[in-house]
């Protein structure tokens, strides 16, 4: 289908998709696809196994941040 034949809604959807793709390229996760180091992997497993959880407010207090 030729773009000139798109309805206004189809054209808007095309532009949205293009903008979304470009923003993902520019702002995407720079670590995507990288492997975790063994030390970080072990810490993550340990953290996930723990039942202790901190709220955002607790972390902000520990860091001296105002929420």
N, C-alpha and C positions, 0 to 999 in steps of 0.2 A: 504494500500500500504506500502511496506517495504521501509525504507529509502534508502537502497542500490539500489532501482529501481528509485529513484528520478533523474531527469535531473539536470544538474549543476544549471540551473536557479531556479528550484523548491527548491533545497537545499539552495541556497543563500537566497531565500525568507523565508524559514523556519528559518534560522539563524537570518535574519533581525527581524523577528517577536519575536524571543526569546530575542534578545538584546533589542528591543524596550520595551518589557514587563518588563525586569529586570531594565532598566533605569527608567521606570515609577515607579516601586516599590521603587527604591533608591532615586529618585529625585522628586517624586510626591508631590502634595500639601498636607502638613501635616494637614491642616485645612479641608480637604475634608470630608464632611459628618457632620461637627460640626454645631450646631445651632448658629445664630447670637444673641448676647445679645440685649435686648430691646433698650438700649441706642444707640448702633451702628446701629441697624435697623432703628431707627428714624432719625439718622444723614444721613444715606444712602438715605432714602426717601426724605429728605429735599434737599440733594445735587442733586438728580436726577430731582427734581421739579424745581430747579434753572436753569436759562438760562445763568448764568455766567460760563465761561469756562477759564481755564488757559492753556497756551501752556507749553510744556516741558521746553522751554527756560525761561519762566516766573518763573516756579517752581525752576529751577536751580539757577536763580538769587536770589530768596528769600532765598535759602539755602546756597548761597555763593559757589555754585559749578561751575566749568568750564565745559562747554558742549562740 
